[in-house]
Amino acid sequence: MVTIKRIYETPANSDGRRILVDRLWPRGVSKERAALDEWLKDVAPSPELRMWFGHKPERFAEFSRKYISELEHNSAAEQLKTLAKKEPLTLLYAAKDPKVNHALVLKKFLVRH
């Protein structure tokens, strides 16, 4: 099972393994408060793709296609696929919009594979 959650939300026992999937550390969150099991920076979109996207909803569909293409050749994504088969995962992200962010795309990619 793969779920996603903003890192600013309170950790829960039901989260399973908590993995930060952002390339940059979220502002205002201490390592203790984050309660991470792992930080996989390399599974996040490339800096170039992230900058191009800019969290603009009108670019989300094209961003999703490009990000999935990056994930197809990403060793960190392979690591997450393996983990997702063994235990519940909560992918943590910092983006403000719960409907327009890379964690949604990553979750869909993991569930599909």
MODELLER restraints for C-alpha pairs under 7 A, 6 or more apart:
rsr = mdl.restraints
at = mdl.atoms
rsr.add(forms.Gaussian(group=physical.xy_distance, feature=features.Distance(at['CA:1:A'], at['CA:84:A']), mean=6.44, stdev=0.5))
rsr.add(forms.Gaussian(group=physical.xy_distance, feature=features.Distance(at['CA:1:A'], at['CA:88:A']), mean=4.79, stdev=0.5))
rsr.add(forms.Gaussian(group=physical.xy_distance, feature=features.Distance(at['CA:1:A'], at['CA:89:A']), mean=6.30, stdev=0.5))
rsr.add(forms.Gaussian(group=physical.xy_distance, feature=features.Distance(at['CA:2:A'], at['CA:84:A']), mean=6.62, stdev=0.5))
rsr.add(forms.Gaussian(group=physical.xy_distance, feature=features.Distance(at['CA:2:A'], at['CA:88:A']), mean=5.98, stdev=0.5))
rsr.add(forms.Gaussian(group=physical.xy_distance, feature=features.Distance(at['CA:2:A'], at['CA:89:A']), mean=4.88, stdev=0.5))
rsr.add(forms.Gaussian(group=physical.xy_distance, feature=features.Distance(at['CA:2:A'], at['CA:90:A']), mean=5.91, stdev=0.5))
rsr.add(forms.Gaussian(group=physical.xy_distance, feature=features.Distance(at['CA:2:A'], at['CA:107:A']), mean=6.49, stdev=0.5))
rsr.add(forms.Gaussian(group=physical.xy_distance, feature=features.Distance(at['CA:3:A'], at['CA:89:A']), mean=6.25, stdev=0.5))
rsr.add(forms.Gaussian(group=physical.xy_distance, feature=features.Distance(at['CA:3:A'], at['CA:90:A']), mean=4.77, stdev=0.5))
rsr.add(forms.Gaussian(group=physical.xy_distance, feature=features.Distance(at['CA:3:A'], at['CA:91:A']), mean=6.18, stdev=0.5))
rsr.add(forms.Gaussian(group=physical.xy_distance, feature=features.Distance(at['CA:4:A'], at['CA:90:A']), mean=5.23, stdev=0.5))
rsr.add(forms.Gaussian(group=physical.xy_distance, feature=features.Distance(at['CA:4:A'], at['CA:91:A']), mean=4.62, stdev=0.5))
rsr.add(forms.Gaussian(group=physical.xy_distance, feature=features.Distance(at['CA:4:A'], at['CA:92:A']), mean=5.90, stdev=0.5))
rsr.add(forms.Gaussian(group=physical.xy_distance, feature=features.Distance(at['CA:4:A'], at['CA:103:A']), mean=6.62, stdev=0.5))
rsr.add(forms.Gaussian(group=physical.xy_distance, feature=features.Distance(at['CA:5:A'], at['CA:90:A']), mean=6.66, stdev=0.5))
rsr.add(forms.Gaussian(group=physical.xy_distance, feature=features.Distance(at['CA:5:A'], at['CA:91:A']), mean=6.26, stdev=0.5))
rsr.add(forms.Gaussian(group=physical.xy_distance, feature=features.Distance(at['CA:5:A'], at['CA:92:A']), mean=5.11, stdev=0.5))
rsr.add(forms.Gaussian(group=physical.xy_distance, feature=features.Distance(at['CA:5:A'], at['CA:93:A']), mean=6.52, stdev=0.5))
rsr.add(forms.Gaussian(group=physical.xy_distance, feature=features.Distance(at['CA:6:A'], at['CA:92:A']), mean=5.47, stdev=0.5))
rsr.add(forms.Gaussian(group=physical.xy_distance, feature=features.Distance(at['CA:6:A'], at['CA:93:A']), mean=5.01, stdev=0.5))
rsr.add(forms.Gaussian(group=physical.xy_distance, feature=features.Distance(at['CA:6:A'], at['CA:94:A']), mean=5.53, stdev=0.5))
rsr.add(forms.Gaussian(group=physical.xy_distance, feature=features.Distance(at['CA:7:A'], at['CA:34:A']), mean=6.48, stdev=0.5))
rsr.add(forms.Gaussian(group=physical.xy_distance, feature=features.Distance(at['CA:7:A'], at['CA:92:A']), mean=5.18, stdev=0.5))
rsr.add(forms.Gaussian(group=physical.xy_distance, feature=features.Distance(at['CA:7:A'], at['CA:93:A']), mean=5.54, stdev=0.5))
rsr.add(forms.Gaussian(group=physical.xy_distance, feature=features.Distance(at['CA:7:A'], at['CA:94:A']), mean=5.71, stdev=0.5))
rsr.add(forms.Gaussian(group=physical.xy_distance, feature=features.Distance(at['CA:11:A'], at['CA:35:A']), mean=6.98, stdev=0.5))
rsr.add(forms.Gaussian(group=physical.xy_distance, feature=features.Distance(at['CA:15:A'], at['CA:89:A']), mean=6.63, stdev=0.5))
rsr.add(forms.Gaussian(group=physical.xy_distance, feature=features.Distance(at['CA:15:A'], at['CA:90:A']), mean=5.48, stdev=0.5))
rsr.add(forms.Gaussian(group=physical.xy_distance, feature=features.Distance(at['CA:16:A'], at['CA:88:A']), mean=4.95, stdev=0.5))
rsr.add(forms.Gaussian(group=physical.xy_distance, feature=features.Distance(at['CA:16:A'], at['CA:89:A']), mean=5.38, stdev=0.5))
rsr.add(forms.Gaussian(group=physical.xy_distance, feature=features.Distance(at['CA:16:A'], at['CA:90:A']), mean=6.41, stdev=0.5))
rsr.add(forms.Gaussian(group=physical.xy_distance, feature=features.Distance(at['CA:17:A'], at['CA:37:A']), mean=6.05, stdev=0.5))
rsr.add(forms.Gaussian(group=physical.xy_distance, feature=features.Distance(at['CA:17:A'], at['CA:88:A']), mean=6.25, stdev=0.5))
rsr.add(forms.Gaussian(group=physical.xy_distance, feature=features.Distance(at['CA:17:A'], at['CA:89:A']), mean=4.82, stdev=0.5))
rsr.add(forms.Gaussian(group=physical.xy_distance, feature=features.Distance(at['CA:17:A'], at['CA:90:A']), mean=6.05, stdev=0.5))
rsr.add(forms.Gaussian(group=physical.xy_distance, feature=features.Distance(at['CA:18:A'], at['CA:36:A']), mean=5.19, stdev=0.5))
rsr.add(forms.Gaussian(group=physical.xy_distance, feature=features.Distance(at['CA:18:A'], at['CA:37:A']), mean=5.24, stdev=0.5))
rsr.add(forms.Gaussian(group=physical.xy_distance, feature=features.Distance(at['CA:18:A'], at['CA:38:A']), mean=6.67, stdev=0.5))
rsr.add(forms.Gaussian(group=physical.xy_distance, feature=features.Distance(at['CA:18:A'], at['CA:89:A']), mean=6.13, stdev=0.5))
rsr.add(forms.Gaussian(group=physical.xy_distance, feature=features.Distance(at['CA:18:A'], at['CA:90:A']), mean=4.92, stdev=0.5))
rsr.add(forms.Gaussian(group=physical.xy_distance, feature=features.Distance(at['CA:18:A'], at['CA:91:A']), mean=6.23, stdev=0.5))
rsr.add(forms.Gaussian(group=physical.xy_distance, feature=features.Distance(at['CA:18:A'], at['CA:92:A']), mean=6.85, stdev=0.5))
rsr.add(forms.Gaussian(group=physical.xy_distance, feature=features.Distance(at['CA:19:A'], at['CA:36:A']), mean=5.96, stdev=0.5))
rsr.add(forms.Gaussian(group=physical.xy_distance, feature=features.Distance(at['CA:19:A'], at['CA:37:A']), mean=5.92, stdev=0.5))
rsr.add(forms.Gaussian(group=physical.xy_distance, feature=features.Distance(at['CA:19:A'], at['CA:38:A']), mean=4.85, stdev=0.5))
rsr.add(forms.Gaussian(group=physical.xy_distance, feature=features.Distance(at['CA:19:A'], at['CA:39:A']), mean=5.50, stdev=0.5))
rsr.add(forms.Gaussian(group=physical.xy_distance, feature=features.Distance(at['CA:19:A'], at['CA:40:A']), mean=6.84, stdev=0.5))
rsr.add(forms.Gaussian(group=physical.xy_distance, feature=features.Distance(at['CA:19:A'], at['CA:90:A']), mean=6.21, stdev=0.5))
rsr.add(forms.Gaussian(group=physical.xy_distance, feature=features.Distance(at['CA:19:A'], at['CA:91:A']), mean=5.12, stdev=0.5))
rsr.add(forms.Gaussian(group=physical.xy_distance, feature=features.Distance(at['CA:19:A'], at['CA:92:A']), mean=5.79, stdev=0.5))
rsr.add(forms.Gaussian(group=physical.xy_distance, feature=features.Distance(at['CA:20:A'], at['CA:36:A']), mean=6.92, stdev=0.5))
rsr.add(forms.Gaussian(group=physical.xy_distance, feature=features.Distance(at['CA:20:A'], at['CA:38:A']), mean=6.45, stdev=0.5))
rsr.add(forms.Gaussian(group=physical.xy_distance, feature=features.Distance(at['CA:20:A'], at['CA:39:A']), mean=4.65, stdev=0.5))
rsr.add(forms.Gaussian(group=physical.xy_distance, feature=features.Distance(at['CA:20:A'], at['CA:40:A']), mean=6.12, stdev=0.5))
rsr.add(forms.Gaussian(group=physical.xy_distance, feature=features.Distance(at['CA:20:A'], at['CA:91:A']), mean=5.95, stdev=0.5))
rsr.add(forms.Gaussian(group=physical.xy_distance, feature=features.Distance(at['CA:20:A'], at['CA:92:A']), mean=4.55, stdev=0.5))
rsr.add(forms.Gaussian(group=physical.xy_distance, feature=features.Distance(at['CA:20:A'], at['CA:93:A']), mean=6.16, stdev=0.5))
rsr.add(forms.Gaussian(group=physical.xy_distance, feature=features.Distance(at['CA:21:A'], at['CA:39:A']), mean=6.36, stdev=0.5))
rsr.add(forms.Gaussian(group=physical.xy_distance, feature=features.Distance(at['CA:21:A'], at['CA:40:A']), mean=5.35, stdev=0.5))
rsr.add(forms.Gaussian(group=physical.xy_distance, feature=features.Distance(at['CA:21:A'], at['CA:41:A']), mean=5.83, stdev=0.5))
rsr.add(forms.Gaussian(group=physical.xy_distance, feature=features.Distance(at['CA:21:A'], at['CA:43:A']), mean=6.23, stdev=0.5))
rsr.add(forms.Gaussian(group=physical.xy_distance, feature=features.Distance(at['CA:21:A'], at['CA:44:A']), mean=5.67, stdev=0.5))
rsr.add(forms.Gaussian(group=physical.xy_distance, feature=features.Distance(at['CA:21:A'], at['CA:91:A']), mean=6.23, stdev=0.5))
rsr.add(forms.Gaussian(group=physical.xy_distance, feature=features.Distance(at['CA:21:A'], at['CA:92:A']), mean=5.91, stdev=0.5))
rsr.add(forms.Gaussian(group=physical.xy_distance, feature=features.Distance(at['CA:21:A'], at['CA:93:A']), mean=6.01, stdev=0.5))
rsr.add(forms.Gaussian(group=physical.xy_distance, feature=features.Distance(at['CA:22:A'], at['CA:41:A']), mean=5.60, stdev=0.5))
rsr.add(forms.Gaussian(group=physical.xy_distance, feature=features.Distance(at['CA:22:A'], at['CA:44:A']), mean=5.35, stdev=0.5))
rsr.add(forms.Gaussian(group=physical.xy_distance, feature=features.Distance(at['CA:22:A'], at['CA:93:A']), mean=5.87, stdev=0.5))
rsr.add(forms.Gaussian(group=physical.xy_distance, feature=features.Distance(at['CA:23:A'], at['CA:41:A']), mean=4.30, stdev=0.5))
rsr.add(forms.Gaussian(group=physical.xy_distance, feature=features.Distance(at['CA:23:A'], at['CA:42:A']), mean=6.75, stdev=0.5))
rsr.add(forms.Gaussian(group=physical.xy_distance, feature=features.Distance(at['CA:23:A'], at['CA:44:A']), mean=5.55, stdev=0.5))
rsr.add(forms.Gaussian(group=physical.xy_distance, feature=features.Distance(at['CA:26:A'], at['CA:94:A']), mean=5.85, stdev=0.5))
rsr.add(forms.Gaussian(group=physical.xy_distance, feature=features.Distance(at['CA:40:A'], at['CA:76:A']), mean=6.85, stdev=0.5))
rsr.add(forms.Gaussian(group=physical.xy_distance, feature=features.Distance(at['CA:42:A'], at['CA:76:A']), mean=6.03, stdev=0.5))
rsr.add(forms.Gaussian(group=physical.xy_distance, feature=features.Distance(at['CA:43:A'], at['CA:74:A']), mean=6.86, stdev=0.5))
rsr.add(forms.Gaussian(group=physical.xy_distance, feature=features.Distance(at['CA:43:A'], at['CA:76:A']), mean=5.22, stdev=0.5))
rsr.add(forms.Gaussian(group=physical.xy_distance, feature=features.Distance(at['CA:43:A'], at['CA:77:A']), mean=5.71, stdev=0.5))
rsr.add(forms.Gaussian(group=physical.xy_distance, feature=features.Distance(at['CA:45:A'], at['CA:67:A']), mean=6.08, stdev=0.5))
rsr.add(forms.Gaussian(group=physical.xy_distance, feature=features.Distance(at['CA:53:A'], at['CA:59:A']), mean=6.17, stdev=0.5))
rsr.add(forms.Gaussian(group=physical.xy_distance, feature=features.Distance(at['CA:53:A'], at['CA:63:A']), mean=6.23, stdev=0.5))
rsr.add(forms.Gaussian(group=physical.xy_distance, feature=features.Distance(at['CA:55:A'], at['CA:100:A']), mean=6.64, stdev=0.5))
rsr.add(forms.Gaussian(group=physical.xy_distance, feature=features.Distance(at['CA:55:A'], at['CA:101:A']), mean=6.82, stdev=0.5))
rsr.add(forms.Gaussian(group=physical.xy_distance, feature=features.Distance(at['CA:57:A'], at['CA:100:A']), mean=6.24, stdev=0.5))
rsr.add(forms.Gaussian(group=physical.xy_distance, feature=features.Distance(at['CA:60:A'], at['CA:100:A']), mean=6.56, stdev=0.5))
rsr.add(forms.Gaussian(group=physical.xy_distance, feature=features.Distance(at['CA:64:A'], at['CA:105:A']), mean=6.08, stdev=0.5))
rsr.add(forms.Gaussian(group=physical.xy_distance, feature=features.Distance(at['CA:68:A'], at['CA:109:A']), mean=6.97, stdev=0.5))
rsr.add(forms.Gaussian(group=physical.xy_distance, feature=features.Distance(at['CA:71:A'], at['CA:77:A']), mean=6.05, stdev=0.5))
rsr.add(forms.Gaussian(group=physical.xy_distance, feature=features.Distance(at['CA:81:A'], at['CA:110:A']), mean=5.85, stdev=0.5))
rsr.add(forms.Gaussian(group=physical.xy_distance, feature=features.Distance(at['CA:91:A'], at['CA:103:A']), mean=6.79, stdev=0.5))
rsr.add(forms.Gaussian(group=physical.xy_distance, feature=features.Distance(at['CA:93:A'], at['CA:103:A']), mean=6.42, stdev=0.5))
rsr.add(forms.Gaussian(group=physical.xy_distance, feature=features.Distance(at['CA:95:A'], at['CA:101:A']), mean=6.32, stdev=0.5))
